[in-house]
Amino acid sequence: MTLWAIVPVKPLRRGKSRLAGVLSESERTSLNQNLLSHTIDTLKTISEIEQVLVISRDPAALALAREHGARTVQENGASQLNVALTRATFVAQNYVTRGVLILPADLPFITPEDIHVMLARAGEPPVVVVAPDRHRNGTNALLVCPVGLIDYEFGPNSFHNHCAKAIDAGARLEVCELPSFALDVDLPEDLEQIEAEFTDA
């Protein structure tokens, strides 16, 4: 299966604002830069991924993405994740890609092996593969094939909403639960969990 990966990115200097109590602005910016670089570099190693497309309203994020070999799309208007992802998906559709993998840039433990596991769950379309967060509330990765099969529902309860959308569309639904997909970085306790993982490794 040949597909495009779409990576949505908040402004590097303003992203992860809920970590302001434990990280300075410069530390949060550095964290966001490292997470974005890691995500793109990981995706670029996957032969089934034809292109990595980063969408952001932040010129610095887009410049960093291009340095790592990704295509970029400037997000316009009010910041709305689902609208931005839909716009990026239209760009991918113009290149006749078979499917899209939505992967936010805040999964510090993601590896090529993990992504291969998710791709292996896809099989024959129509299919939707959803990787929930560790609370089984949010969606930390979403593979949709064919492109445009379902509307995006990122936000509160998005895991259950994406599952329902897949079923309503008559697609095969696969849930991919891996520790690396489950742990994103949003809250101070997430940083504590990451530190614990490194300590145990």
LOKE-640764 format. One record per residue (C-alpha): y, z, x; residue in three letters; residue number from 1. Coordinates in Angstrom, 3 decimals, padded with zeros to 6 digits. Example, Ala and Ser with C-alpha at 12.3 -4.5 7.8 and 13.67 -1.06 7.14 Angstrom:
# LOKE-640764
NODE | -004.500 | 007.800 | 012.300 | ala | 1 .
NODE | -001.060 | 007.140 | 013.670 | ser | 2 .
//
This chain:
# LOKE-640764
NODE | 000.000 | 000.000 | 000.000 | met | 1 .
NODE | 003.371 | -001.056 | 001.385 | thr | 2 .
NODE | 006.285 | 001.038 | 000.223 | leu | 3 .
NODE | 009.763 | 002.238 | 001.012 | trp | 4 .
NODE | 010.651 | 005.865 | 001.633 | ala | 5 .
NODE | 013.914 | 007.072 | 000.103 | ile | 6 .
NODE | 015.521 | 010.162 | 001.626 | val | 7 .
NODE | 018.451 | 011.742 | -000.268 | pro | 8 .
NODE | 020.800 | 013.798 | 001.909 | val | 9 .
NODE | 023.650 | 016.121 | 001.012 | lys | 10 .
NODE | 026.717 | 016.255 | 003.302 | pro | 11 .
NODE | 025.584 | 017.739 | 006.605 | leu | 12 .
NODE | 028.443 | 020.227 | 006.844 | arg | 13 .
NODE | 028.174 | 021.396 | 003.231 | arg | 14 .
NODE | 024.430 | 021.244 | 002.651 | gly | 15 .
NODE | 022.381 | 024.436 | 002.493 | lys | 16 .
NODE | 025.366 | 026.433 | 001.277 | ser | 17 .
NODE | 023.012 | 029.139 | -000.053 | arg | 18 .
NODE | 022.229 | 029.963 | 003.572 | leu | 19 .
NODE | 025.880 | 030.828 | 004.284 | ala | 20 .
NODE | 025.060 | 034.531 | 004.368 | gly | 21 .
NODE | 022.694 | 034.111 | 007.337 | val | 22 .
NODE | 023.890 | 030.943 | 009.087 | leu | 23 .
NODE | 027.370 | 029.835 | 010.132 | ser | 24 .
NODE | 028.701 | 026.419 | 009.090 | glu | 25 .
NODE | 027.938 | 024.960 | 012.517 | ser | 26 .
NODE | 024.417 | 026.401 | 012.406 | glu | 27 .
NODE | 023.839 | 024.943 | 008.939 | arg | 28 .
NODE | 025.157 | 021.575 | 010.104 | thr | 29 .
NODE | 022.809 | 021.624 | 013.089 | ser | 30 .
NODE | 019.901 | 022.609 | 010.834 | leu | 31 .
NODE | 020.650 | 019.737 | 008.456 | asn | 32 .
NODE | 020.908 | 017.270 | 011.333 | gln | 33 .
NODE | 017.588 | 018.388 | 012.775 | asn | 34 .
NODE | 015.850 | 018.260 | 009.403 | leu | 35 .
NODE | 017.125 | 014.746 | 008.694 | leu | 36 .
NODE | 016.150 | 013.479 | 012.140 | ser | 37 .
NODE | 012.693 | 015.030 | 011.826 | his | 38 .
NODE | 012.150 | 013.512 | 008.383 | thr | 39 .
NODE | 013.137 | 009.988 | 009.421 | ile | 40 .
NODE | 011.194 | 010.107 | 012.692 | asp | 41 .
NODE | 008.094 | 011.292 | 010.841 | thr | 42 .
NODE | 008.354 | 008.566 | 008.206 | leu | 43 .
NODE | 008.911 | 005.860 | 010.832 | lys | 44 .
NODE | 005.452 | 006.530 | 012.286 | thr | 45 .
NODE | 003.714 | 005.593 | 009.010 | ile | 46 .
NODE | 002.577 | 001.944 | 009.069 | ser | 47 .
NODE | 002.386 | 001.773 | 005.253 | glu | 48 .
NODE | 006.111 | 002.586 | 005.027 | ile | 49 .
NODE | 008.008 | -000.645 | 005.473 | glu | 50 .
NODE | 011.486 | 000.874 | 005.463 | gln | 51 .
NODE | 013.160 | 004.265 | 005.381 | val | 52 .
NODE | 016.274 | 004.290 | 003.194 | leu | 53 .
NODE | 018.710 | 007.207 | 003.385 | val | 54 .
NODE | 021.227 | 007.685 | 000.580 | ile | 55 .
NODE | 024.148 | 010.069 | 001.023 | ser | 56 .
NODE | 027.848 | 010.411 | 000.342 | arg | 57 .
NODE | 028.298 | 011.718 | 003.928 | asp | 58 .
NODE | 029.244 | 009.113 | 006.582 | pro | 59 .
NODE | 027.973 | 011.442 | 009.328 | ala | 60 .
NODE | 024.549 | 011.666 | 007.686 | ala | 61 .
NODE | 024.408 | 007.890 | 007.257 | leu | 62 .
NODE | 025.418 | 007.335 | 010.891 | ala | 63 .
NODE | 022.714 | 009.727 | 012.090 | leu | 64 .
NODE | 020.171 | 007.965 | 009.866 | ala | 65 .
NODE | 021.040 | 004.580 | 011.376 | arg | 66 .
NODE | 020.680 | 006.029 | 014.875 | glu | 67 .
NODE | 017.083 | 006.852 | 013.926 | his | 68 .
NODE | 016.374 | 003.380 | 012.591 | gly | 69 .
NODE | 016.825 | 003.941 | 008.845 | ala | 70 .
NODE | 018.630 | 001.743 | 006.362 | arg | 71 .
NODE | 021.458 | 003.454 | 004.497 | thr | 72 .
NODE | 023.191 | 003.399 | 001.127 | val | 73 .
NODE | 026.543 | 005.071 | 000.481 | gln | 74 .
NODE | 026.482 | 007.312 | -002.596 | glu | 75 .
NODE | 029.537 | 006.803 | -004.786 | asn | 76 .
NODE | 031.111 | 008.747 | -007.641 | gly | 77 .
NODE | 030.087 | 012.213 | -008.699 | ala | 78 .
NODE | 027.166 | 013.654 | -006.770 | ser | 79 .
NODE | 024.135 | 013.295 | -009.058 | gln | 80 .
NODE | 020.766 | 013.203 | -007.336 | leu | 81 .
NODE | 018.854 | 011.280 | -009.991 | asn | 82 .
NODE | 021.600 | 008.660 | -010.284 | val | 83 .
NODE | 021.698 | 008.267 | -006.494 | ala | 84 .
NODE | 017.918 | 007.898 | -006.298 | leu | 85 .
NODE | 017.947 | 005.310 | -009.061 | thr | 86 .
NODE | 020.542 | 003.312 | -007.157 | arg | 87 .
NODE | 018.497 | 003.500 | -003.962 | ala | 88 .
NODE | 015.413 | 002.415 | -005.909 | thr | 89 .
NODE | 017.239 | -000.702 | -007.116 | phe | 90 .
NODE | 017.917 | -001.564 | -003.479 | val | 91 .
NODE | 014.224 | -001.166 | -002.663 | ala | 92 .
NODE | 013.247 | -003.319 | -005.642 | gln | 93 .
NODE | 015.312 | -006.184 | -004.264 | asn | 94 .
NODE | 012.854 | -006.331 | -001.371 | tyr | 95 .
NODE | 009.820 | -006.482 | -003.677 | val | 96 .
NODE | 008.344 | -003.262 | -002.384 | thr | 97 .
NODE | 005.239 | -002.070 | -004.257 | arg | 98 .
NODE | 006.221 | 001.565 | -004.469 | gly | 99 .
NODE | 008.673 | 004.226 | -003.375 | val | 100 .
NODE | 008.183 | 007.624 | -001.790 | leu | 101 .
NODE | 011.014 | 010.083 | -002.472 | ile | 102 .
NODE | 011.120 | 012.681 | 000.299 | leu | 103 .
NODE | 014.004 | 015.160 | 000.564 | pro | 104 .
NODE | 015.155 | 015.938 | 004.090 | ala | 105 .
NODE | 014.432 | 019.662 | 004.051 | asp | 106 .
NODE | 010.701 | 019.927 | 004.745 | leu | 107 .
NODE | 010.513 | 021.338 | 008.287 | pro | 108 .
NODE | 006.709 | 021.220 | 008.611 | phe | 109 .
NODE | 006.055 | 017.724 | 007.290 | ile | 110 .
NODE | 003.770 | 015.620 | 009.525 | thr | 111 .
NODE | 002.485 | 012.028 | 009.482 | pro | 112 .
NODE | -000.963 | 013.391 | 008.596 | glu | 113 .
NODE | 000.460 | 015.087 | 005.493 | asp | 114 .
NODE | 002.134 | 011.890 | 004.339 | ile | 115 .
NODE | -001.107 | 009.967 | 004.871 | his | 116 .
NODE | -002.845 | 012.488 | 002.609 | val | 117 .
NODE | -000.283 | 011.812 | -000.103 | met | 118 .
NODE | -000.573 | 008.037 | 000.287 | leu | 119 .
NODE | -004.356 | 008.283 | 000.091 | ala | 120 .
NODE | -004.012 | 009.936 | -003.319 | arg | 121 .
NODE | -002.144 | 006.916 | -004.644 | ala | 122 .
NODE | -004.930 | 004.333 | -004.714 | gly | 123 .
NODE | -004.411 | 001.633 | -007.318 | glu | 124 .
NODE | -001.268 | 001.551 | -009.483 | pro | 125 .
NODE | 000.067 | 002.486 | -011.906 | pro | 126 .
NODE | 000.139 | 005.913 | -010.297 | val | 127 .
NODE | 002.497 | 008.834 | -009.746 | val | 128 .
NODE | 001.780 | 011.361 | -006.980 | val | 129 .
NODE | 003.769 | 014.601 | -007.181 | val | 130 .
NODE | 004.003 | 017.286 | -004.492 | ala | 131 .
NODE | 005.376 | 020.509 | -006.018 | pro | 132 .
NODE | 007.244 | 023.259 | -004.229 | asp | 133 .
NODE | 005.449 | 026.543 | -003.654 | arg | 134 .
NODE | 006.666 | 027.873 | -007.002 | his | 135 .
NODE | 005.249 | 024.803 | -008.818 | arg | 136 .
NODE | 008.660 | 024.312 | -010.350 | asn | 137 .
NODE | 010.486 | 021.780 | -008.184 | gly | 138 .
NODE | 009.350 | 018.439 | -006.765 | thr | 139 .
NODE | 009.302 | 018.208 | -002.958 | asn | 140 .
NODE | 007.872 | 014.693 | -002.747 | ala | 141 .
NODE | 007.283 | 011.968 | -005.301 | leu | 142 .
NODE | 005.417 | 008.681 | -004.922 | leu | 143 .
NODE | 005.869 | 006.131 | -007.699 | val | 144 .
NODE | 004.000 | 002.833 | -007.893 | cys | 145 .
NODE | 005.018 | 000.359 | -009.157 | pro | 146 .
NODE | 008.715 | 000.848 | -008.503 | val | 147 .
NODE | 010.638 | 001.952 | -011.577 | gly | 148 .
NODE | 007.556 | 003.201 | -013.423 | leu | 149 .
NODE | 009.290 | 006.469 | -014.384 | ile | 150 .
NODE | 012.811 | 007.841 | -014.435 | asp | 151 .
NODE | 013.601 | 010.565 | -011.922 | tyr | 152 .
NODE | 013.890 | 014.132 | -013.181 | glu | 153 .
NODE | 014.854 | 016.091 | -010.053 | phe | 154 .
NODE | 016.399 | 019.436 | -010.920 | gly | 155 .
NODE | 015.096 | 022.533 | -012.737 | pro | 156 .
NODE | 011.436 | 022.247 | -013.753 | asn | 157 .
NODE | 011.203 | 018.811 | -012.151 | ser | 158 .
NODE | 007.525 | 019.155 | -011.217 | phe | 159 .
NODE | 006.472 | 019.528 | -014.846 | his | 160 .
NODE | 008.979 | 016.905 | -015.981 | asn | 161 .
NODE | 007.686 | 014.328 | -013.497 | his | 162 .
NODE | 004.099 | 015.058 | -014.537 | cys | 163 .
NODE | 005.033 | 014.536 | -018.179 | ala | 164 .
NODE | 006.881 | 011.302 | -017.365 | lys | 165 .
NODE | 003.804 | 009.957 | -015.562 | ala | 166 .
NODE | 001.519 | 010.756 | -018.480 | ile | 167 .
NODE | 003.947 | 009.230 | -020.986 | asp | 168 .
NODE | 004.061 | 006.054 | -018.876 | ala | 169 .
NODE | 000.270 | 005.773 | -018.964 | gly | 170 .
NODE | 000.023 | 006.211 | -015.205 | ala | 171 .
NODE | -002.648 | 008.052 | -013.271 | arg | 172 .
NODE | -001.184 | 011.413 | -012.225 | leu | 173 .
NODE | -002.110 | 012.952 | -008.884 | glu | 174 .
NODE | -000.834 | 016.360 | -007.759 | val | 175 .
NODE | -000.729 | 016.753 | -003.972 | cys | 176 .
NODE | -000.466 | 020.362 | -002.860 | glu | 177 .
NODE | -000.087 | 020.938 | 000.868 | leu | 178 .
NODE | 001.670 | 023.845 | 002.628 | pro | 179 .
NODE | 004.056 | 021.483 | 004.432 | ser | 180 .
NODE | 005.191 | 019.899 | 001.171 | phe | 181 .
NODE | 005.515 | 023.257 | -000.570 | ala | 182 .
NODE | 007.947 | 024.882 | 001.881 | leu | 183 .
NODE | 011.500 | 023.583 | 001.736 | asp | 184 .
NODE | 014.618 | 025.266 | 003.106 | val | 185 .
NODE | 017.082 | 026.470 | 000.488 | asp | 186 .
NODE | 017.281 | 030.261 | 000.562 | leu | 187 .
NODE | 017.343 | 032.968 | 003.260 | pro | 188 .
NODE | 013.758 | 033.921 | 002.380 | glu | 189 .
NODE | 012.740 | 030.333 | 003.174 | asp | 190 .
NODE | 014.037 | 030.803 | 006.710 | leu | 191 .
NODE | 012.068 | 034.037 | 006.931 | glu | 192 .
NODE | 008.935 | 032.176 | 005.841 | gln | 193 .
NODE | 009.532 | 029.493 | 008.469 | ile | 194 .
NODE | 009.978 | 032.113 | 011.173 | glu | 195 .
NODE | 006.731 | 033.767 | 010.047 | ala | 196 .
NODE | 004.896 | 030.431 | 010.209 | glu | 197 .
NODE | 006.099 | 029.870 | 013.771 | phe | 198 .
NODE | 005.143 | 033.409 | 014.727 | thr | 199 .
NODE | 001.616 | 032.950 | 013.319 | asp | 200 .
NODE | 001.156 | 029.504 | 014.860 | ala | 201 .
//
